[in-house]
Amino acid sequence: MENDTVSVIVPVYNVEKYLDTCINSLLNQSYNNLEIILIDDGSSDDSGKLCDAFEQENSRIKVIHKENEGLGLSRNAGLKIAQGKYVTFVDSDDLLGTSAIEDLVKAADKNNADICIGGFTRINRNGEEIFEEQYTRRIALGKEKSQDVFIQMLGSLPESHKSLKMSVWNCLYRLDLIKHYNLKFVSERELISEDIIWHSEYFKYVNTSVIIDNTAYYYRENQKSLTQSYNSKRFRLSMNLYFELTKRINENNLNKEAELRNKKQLFINIRTCIAQEKSQNLKQAVKNINTITKDKDLIQIINDYPISRLELKQRTFLLMLKHRWNLALALLSKGLVI
């Protein structure tokens, strides 16, 4: 097993506060045969210099400096030079437990898997654990069963919260499959989640999927990250993602469950759009939310969804959107109403 190199691709952008911890967690992995590729995505702080210092000290590290293009395109730059049997992705403000990569490789090798998926532990900025998402170990054999794994990444069903994370971190992929089919990430500046689009392509070629109960990937909540920071284009990007996934669901003849999961994830993304308005004054928040609630496509999606199967809070939120209770939604974003 140790003879197989794992390429670890780490996009880096203005994370000098956390970068040392992230890289050291990779160097301290129990699985030693690593090719660590750091992509400095045009950082304006000292992140690039830190990358270079680590490269000089450790032969397993390679550094790429490039102009700022975002997370997805930075990962593509890493894939171009990666040479391992497997590849995994790490965000540069996160860190890994000692056995994280070894656990993935063992499960992939044992089952001759095309993808191995682990859970995660969410931590705050100080590294304190606040949530753990652990999966039950299982194997999905064959394309149909593996497509079911992908479908669970789209979101949860109306009456459930169960799904698989769509993120590419703490997943292990076969690099030969990626290069054979010339798979690439899209830019998150075009679609709000480049990871689920990546998986929609990768899973076309997956025959065996393995899910493990590892939670040794520590995902840090960072207010400066793309998912946490205010984005005036978030609603439109969320709608674009929904329609792109709908197209892919139809093209790949996925089942009705996939459509339901995609719609519910859209509603969660819309909730994030509303929540980010807490940083705006009330008048501006109401104006921005009005843009969301008057969108005819969104209202049609809500009308076509089985709202009655949702729990009360989720049902109430969709009804507030449908009936354009913009002020109430703005107050909700600021925590002033339940």
Salt bridges, closest charged atoms under 4 A:
ASP4 OD2 - LYS85 NZ 3.56
GLU35 OE2 - LYS62 NZ 2.62
ASP40 OD2 - HIS65 ND1 2.86
ASP41 OD1 - LYS66 NZ 2.70
ASP46 OD1 - LYS49 NZ 3.96
ASP52 OD1 - HIS65 NE2 2.72
GLU69 OE1 - LYS66 NZ 2.99
ASP91 OD1 - ARG75 NH2 3.32
GLU102 OE2 - LYS106 NZ 3.18
ASP109 OD1 - LYS85 NZ 3.63
ASP114 OD1 - ARG174 NH1 2.46
GLU159 OE1 - ARG309 NE 2.86
ASP176 OD2 - ARG174 NH2 2.95
GLU194 OE2 - ARG75 NH1 3.18
ASP195 OD1 - ARG75 NH1 2.69
GLU201 OE2 - LYS204 NZ 3.15
GLU201 OE2 - ARG248 NH1 2.73
ASP213 OD1 - ARG137 NH1 3.14
GLU221 OE2 - ARG122 NE 3.63
GLU244 OE1 - LYS247 NZ 3.55
GLU244 OE2 - ARG248 NE 2.73
GLU257 OE2 - ARG261 NE 2.84
GLU259 OE1 - LYS256 NZ 3.81
ASP295 OD2 - ARG236 NH2 2.93
GLU311 OE1 - HIS161 NE2 3.22
